[in-house]
Amino acid sequence: MVRGTRGNGAEGSARRRSATQSVTLRDVAERAGVSSQTVSRVLRVPDEVSAPTRERVERAIRECGYVPNLAARNLASNRSKIVATVIPSLSASIFSETLTGLSSVLSPAGYQLLLGYTDYDDELEEALIRSLLGRRPDGFVMTGAIHRDSVVTMLRESGVPVVETWDWTDSPVDLLVGFSNQDAMYAMVSFLHDHGYQRPCFVGSLLEGDHRSLRRLDGYRRAVAEFWPDSPERVVDAAPHPLTLESGATLLDVARSAHPDADVLVFATDVYAGGAVLAARSRGVRVPEDVAITGFGDFELSGMIQPGLTTVALPNATIGREAAELLLRRMRGEPPEETAVDLGFEIRRRESA
């Protein structure tokens, strides 16, 4: 004798199926008492379905535990609805505001972010982009505007819309939203010169793949050569230290030991600079009386520590939103109003300098 399954009708049918396979569109339709085409319309264009029918279908979806097969749908439409996003680091969530800005525009349009990071390694970036292209994203958002020639060739040959961010170049791969790291650091050093500082010391990563830090160093050197042409070079390489507040404390000691005459430490990132400010008091170092400290980025912590951090303020979230808007237009086949958007920067003065 075969024991029957409790339940009947659509409910029993859905339960029997769920024991061996995924719930289907037809299961949802049977449960809601509508056609499969109606369920499909609710999923694709819900505004075209009457409210009572839409609510009935949505309730059936929840009760059945139905999950749409996006892979099949995307294969049919030749769209993945994925935007690949490449950042250099996950440390300290430096790029979180930009990612939030991206998501705030792309998610309502039905796109999901696929995130990868390079750890400031050009070889890893190339391997990552090749892997991400194999997943057929509809668009790419890149951090930085310096890449290997092979990477540029891959991206251009793929035909996938690309937005580069957080930097500036005269020859972008496709679209560009950012600012000049060189000009921003030059402006910071110019600000320090105008406020009477004479012996700046740059503290930042000299890692070959950390192109934005190296461009900030270029801006620093250009300003020093202009304002203090006879000054010895004061530069501390932060690359051996992880991108953490704790490293900022260590770098404060390293910089003051290597260049005891420096009257201002010019950090290439707020992460290190914030750590240095927080550690100064425990070391008996008065900021800015004994040594001033500046940062780059204007992260949330920068305005909360004491003394507040003087820094280069960047439009982090706006970079993400603008990049997403440009990318959406390109993915929809619409010509963007402009292909390069310079969002600029601002010197934000607080008590540390």
C-alpha positions as CSV (number, residue, x, y, z in Angstrom):
1,M,0.0,0.0,0.0
2,V,1.3,3.5,-0.9
3,R,0.7,6.0,1.8
4,G,-0.8,9.2,0.4
5,T,0.7,12.7,1.0
6,R,-1.3,15.1,3.2
7,G,-2.8,18.1,1.3
8,N,-4.3,18.3,-2.1
9,G,-4.6,20.5,-5.1
10,A,-1.9,23.2,-5.7
11,E,-0.5,22.9,-2.2
12,G,0.0,19.1,-2.4
13,S,1.4,19.4,-5.9
14,A,4.0,22.0,-4.7
15,R,5.0,20.0,-1.7
16,R,5.5,16.8,-3.8
17,R,7.6,18.7,-6.3
18,S,9.7,20.3,-3.6
19,A,10.9,17.0,-2.4
20,T,12.7,16.3,-5.7
21,Q,13.1,19.6,-7.6
22,S,12.9,23.4,-7.4
23,V,9.5,25.1,-7.3
24,T,8.6,26.2,-10.9
25,L,6.7,29.1,-12.4
26,R,3.8,26.7,-13.1
27,D,3.6,25.8,-9.4
28,V,3.3,29.4,-8.5
29,A,0.6,29.9,-11.2
30,E,-1.4,27.0,-9.9
31,R,-1.3,28.2,-6.3
32,A,-2.3,31.7,-7.3
33,G,-5.0,30.6,-9.7
34,V,-3.5,32.5,-12.7
35,S,-1.6,31.6,-15.9
36,S,2.2,31.2,-16.0
37,Q,2.3,34.3,-18.3
38,T,0.7,36.4,-15.5
39,V,3.3,35.2,-13.0
40,S,6.0,36.1,-15.5
41,R,4.6,39.6,-16.0
42,V,4.4,40.1,-12.2
43,L,8.1,39.3,-12.0
44,R,9.2,41.3,-15.1
45,V,6.8,44.3,-15.3
46,P,4.7,44.3,-12.0
47,D,3.2,47.7,-12.8
48,E,1.3,46.2,-15.8
49,V,-0.6,43.8,-13.6
50,S,-3.6,44.8,-11.5
51,A,-2.9,45.2,-7.7
52,P,-5.2,42.4,-6.5
53,T,-3.7,39.9,-9.0
54,R,-0.2,41.1,-8.3
55,E,-0.7,40.6,-4.5
56,R,-2.1,37.1,-5.0
57,V,0.9,36.1,-7.2
58,E,3.4,37.7,-4.7
59,R,1.7,35.8,-1.9
60,A,2.0,32.5,-3.8
61,I,5.7,33.2,-4.5
62,R,6.4,33.6,-0.8
63,E,4.4,30.6,0.2
64,C,6.0,28.3,-2.4
65,G,9.5,29.7,-1.8
66,Y,9.9,30.3,-5.5
67,V,13.2,31.7,-6.7
68,P,13.3,32.9,-10.4
69,N,15.9,31.2,-12.6
70,L,17.9,34.3,-13.5
71,A,20.6,32.4,-15.3
72,A,18.0,31.1,-17.8
73,R,16.3,34.4,-18.2
74,N,19.6,36.3,-18.7
75,L,20.7,33.7,-21.2
76,A,17.6,34.3,-23.2
77,S,18.0,38.0,-23.1
78,N,21.8,38.0,-23.5
79,R,22.0,40.1,-20.3
80,S,23.6,39.1,-17.0
81,K,22.2,42.1,-15.0
82,I,25.6,42.1,-13.3
83,V,28.0,45.0,-13.0
84,A,31.6,43.9,-12.1
85,T,33.3,46.3,-9.7
86,V,37.0,46.2,-9.1
87,I,38.5,47.9,-6.0
88,P,42.1,47.7,-4.7
89,S,41.4,46.9,-1.1
90,L,38.7,45.9,1.4
91,S,40.7,47.3,4.3
92,A,38.9,49.9,6.4
93,S,36.0,50.1,3.9
94,I,37.7,53.0,2.2
95,F,35.5,52.6,-0.9
96,S,32.3,51.8,0.9
97,E,30.7,55.2,0.2
98,T,31.4,54.8,-3.5
99,L,30.0,51.2,-3.5
100,T,26.9,52.5,-1.7
101,G,26.5,55.2,-4.3
102,L,26.8,52.7,-7.1
103,S,24.3,50.3,-5.5
104,S,21.7,53.1,-4.9
105,V,21.5,53.7,-8.6
106,L,22.1,50.2,-10.1
107,S,19.9,48.1,-7.7
108,P,16.6,49.9,-8.5
109,A,17.5,49.3,-12.2
110,G,17.8,45.5,-11.6
111,Y,21.6,45.2,-11.5
112,Q,23.7,43.5,-8.9
113,L,27.3,44.3,-8.1
114,L,29.9,41.6,-8.4
115,L,32.9,42.7,-6.3
116,G,36.6,41.9,-6.7
117,Y,39.7,43.4,-5.2
118,T,43.3,43.5,-6.4
119,D,45.3,44.2,-3.3
120,Y,47.2,46.8,-5.3
121,D,48.7,44.1,-7.5
122,D,48.7,44.8,-11.3
123,E,49.1,41.1,-12.1
124,L,46.2,40.2,-9.9
125,E,44.1,42.9,-11.5
126,E,44.7,41.4,-14.9
127,A,43.8,37.9,-13.8
128,L,40.7,39.2,-11.9
129,I,39.4,41.2,-14.9
130,R,39.9,38.2,-17.2
131,S,37.9,36.0,-14.7
132,L,35.1,38.6,-14.4
133,L,34.8,39.1,-18.1
134,G,34.2,35.3,-18.3
135,R,31.1,35.8,-16.3
136,R,29.7,38.2,-19.0
137,P,29.0,41.3,-16.9
138,D,26.9,44.0,-18.5
139,G,29.3,46.7,-17.2
140,F,32.5,47.4,-15.4
141,V,33.4,49.9,-12.7
142,M,37.1,50.2,-12.2
143,T,39.0,52.0,-9.4
144,G,41.9,54.0,-10.9
145,A,42.9,54.9,-14.4
146,I,46.3,53.2,-14.7
147,H,46.3,49.6,-16.0
148,R,48.5,47.3,-17.9
149,D,48.2,47.6,-21.7
150,S,46.8,44.0,-21.8
151,V,44.0,45.0,-19.4
152,V,43.1,48.0,-21.5
153,T,43.0,45.8,-24.6
154,M,40.8,43.1,-22.9
155,L,38.3,45.7,-21.7
156,R,38.1,47.5,-25.0
157,E,37.8,44.3,-27.1
158,S,35.1,42.9,-24.8
159,G,32.7,45.7,-25.8
160,V,31.5,45.9,-22.2
161,P,30.9,49.5,-21.0
162,V,33.6,50.6,-18.5
163,V,33.7,53.5,-16.0
164,E,37.1,54.3,-14.4
165,T,36.9,56.2,-11.1
166,W,39.0,57.7,-8.3
167,D,41.5,59.2,-10.6
168,W,41.9,61.2,-13.8
169,T,43.4,60.6,-17.2
170,D,43.4,62.0,-20.7
171,S,42.9,58.6,-22.3
172,P,40.2,56.6,-20.4
173,V,39.3,53.1,-21.4
174,D,35.7,54.3,-22.0
175,L,34.0,56.5,-19.3
176,L,35.6,58.4,-16.5
177,V,34.3,59.8,-13.2
178,G,36.9,61.1,-10.7
179,F,39.4,63.8,-9.8
180,S,43.1,64.4,-10.2
181,N,45.1,62.9,-7.3
182,Q,48.1,64.9,-8.3
183,D,46.3,68.2,-8.3
184,A,44.6,67.4,-5.0
185,M,47.9,66.7,-3.2
186,Y,49.5,69.8,-4.9
187,A,46.6,71.8,-3.5
188,M,47.1,70.4,0.0
189,V,50.8,71.3,0.0
190,S,50.1,74.7,-1.4
191,F,47.6,75.2,1.5
192,L,50.3,74.2,4.0
193,H,52.8,76.6,2.4
194,D,50.3,79.5,2.6
195,H,49.7,78.7,6.3
196,G,53.4,79.0,7.2
197,Y,54.6,75.4,7.2
198,Q,58.2,74.9,5.8
199,R,59.3,71.3,6.2
200,P,56.6,68.8,5.0
201,C,57.1,65.1,5.0
202,F,55.1,62.8,2.7
203,V,53.9,59.5,4.2
204,G,52.3,57.1,1.8
205,S,52.6,53.8,-0.1
206,L,55.3,53.6,-2.7
207,L,54.0,50.2,-3.8
208,E,54.3,49.9,-7.6
209,G,50.6,49.0,-8.0
210,D,49.3,51.7,-5.7
211,H,49.0,54.2,-8.5
212,R,46.8,56.7,-6.7
213,S,49.3,57.0,-3.8
214,L,52.1,57.4,-6.3
215,R,50.2,60.2,-8.1
216,R,49.7,61.9,-4.8
217,L,53.5,61.7,-4.3
218,D,53.9,63.3,-7.7
219,G,51.7,66.2,-6.7
220,Y,53.6,66.5,-3.4
221,R,57.0,66.6,-5.2
222,R,55.7,69.2,-7.7
223,A,54.6,71.5,-4.9
224,V,57.8,71.1,-2.8
225,A,59.9,71.8,-5.9
226,E,57.9,75.0,-6.5
227,F,57.7,76.3,-2.9
228,W,60.9,75.0,-1.3
229,P,63.3,74.2,-4.2
230,D,66.3,73.7,-1.9
231,S,64.5,71.5,0.6
232,P,65.7,68.0,1.1
233,E,63.2,65.3,0.2
234,R,61.3,63.9,3.2
235,V,59.3,60.8,2.2
236,V,58.3,57.8,4.2
237,D,57.2,54.6,2.4
238,A,54.1,53.2,4.1
239,A,53.8,50.2,1.8
240,P,55.3,47.7,4.4
241,H,52.5,48.5,6.8
242,P,48.8,47.3,6.4
243,L,46.2,50.0,5.7
244,T,45.0,50.3,9.3
245,L,44.7,52.9,12.1
246,E,47.3,50.9,14.0
247,S,49.8,51.4,11.2
248,G,49.2,55.1,11.3
249,A,50.5,55.1,14.9
250,T,53.6,53.2,13.8
251,L,54.2,55.5,10.8
252,L,54.0,58.5,13.2
253,D,57.0,57.1,15.0
254,V,58.8,56.2,11.8
255,A,58.3,59.6,10.2
256,R,59.4,61.5,13.3
257,S,62.5,59.4,13.7
258,A,63.5,59.6,10.0
259,H,62.7,63.3,9.7
260,P,62.7,64.9,13.1
261,D,62.8,68.4,11.6
262,A,59.5,67.9,9.7
263,D,56.8,70.4,10.9
264,V,53.9,68.7,9.1
265,L,53.3,65.0,8.1
266,V,51.4,64.8,4.8
267,F,49.7,61.4,4.8
268,A,48.4,60.0,1.5
269,T,45.3,58.6,3.2
270,D,43.1,59.4,6.2
271,V,43.4,55.9,7.5
272,Y,47.1,56.4,8.4
273,A,46.6,60.0,9.3
274,G,43.8,59.3,11.7
275,G,45.8,56.6,13.4
276,A,48.7,59.0,13.8
277,V,46.4,61.7,15.4
278,L,44.9,59.2,17.8
279,A,48.3,57.9,18.8
280,A,50.0,61.3,19.2
281,R,48.6,62.1,22.7
282,S,49.8,58.8,24.2
283,R,53.3,59.6,22.9
284,G,53.3,63.1,24.3
285,V,53.2,64.6,20.8
286,R,51.1,67.7,20.5
287,V,49.2,68.2,17.3
288,P,49.7,70.6,15.6
289,E,52.1,72.4,18.0
290,D,54.9,69.7,17.8
291,V,54.0,68.5,14.4
292,A,50.9,69.0,12.2
293,I,49.2,66.2,10.4
294,T,47.0,66.1,7.2
295,G,45.2,63.3,5.5
296,F,43.5,62.5,2.2
297,G,39.9,61.3,1.7
298,D,37.9,62.9,4.5
299,F,36.5,59.6,5.9
300,E,33.9,59.6,8.6
301,L,36.4,59.3,11.4
302,S,38.3,62.4,10.3
303,G,35.9,64.9,11.7
304,M,35.3,63.0,14.9
305,I,38.8,62.6,16.3
306,Q,40.5,65.2,18.4
307,P,42.0,67.3,17.0
308,G,40.0,67.1,13.9
309,L,41.9,66.0,10.8
310,T,42.7,68.6,8.1
311,T,42.3,66.6,4.8
312,V,41.5,66.5,1.2
313,A,37.7,66.0,1.0
314,L,36.5,63.8,-1.9
315,P,33.0,63.2,-3.2
316,N,33.1,59.5,-2.4
317,A,29.4,58.7,-2.7
318,T,28.9,61.0,-5.6
319,I,31.6,59.2,-7.6
320,G,29.6,56.0,-7.2
321,R,26.2,57.6,-8.2
322,E,27.7,59.5,-11.2
323,A,29.6,56.4,-12.4
324,A,26.4,54.3,-12.2
325,E,24.3,56.9,-14.1
326,L,26.9,57.0,-16.9
327,L,27.1,53.2,-17.0
328,L,23.3,52.8,-17.1
329,R,23.0,55.0,-20.1
330,R,25.8,53.2,-21.9
331,M,24.3,49.7,-21.0
332,R,20.9,50.9,-22.4
333,G,22.5,51.9,-25.6
334,E,22.0,55.6,-24.9
335,P,24.8,58.1,-25.5
336,P,25.9,59.7,-22.2
337,E,25.8,63.5,-22.1
338,E,29.5,63.5,-21.2
339,T,32.0,60.7,-21.1
340,A,34.4,62.3,-18.5
341,V,33.1,63.9,-15.2
342,D,35.6,65.7,-13.0
343,L,34.1,66.0,-9.6
344,G,37.0,67.9,-8.0
345,F,38.1,68.0,-4.4
346,E,38.2,70.4,-1.4
347,I,40.8,71.2,1.2
348,R,38.9,70.8,4.5
349,R,40.7,72.5,7.3
350,R,40.4,71.3,10.9
351,E,42.5,71.6,14.0
352,S,45.4,69.2,13.1
353,A,47.0,71.7,10.7
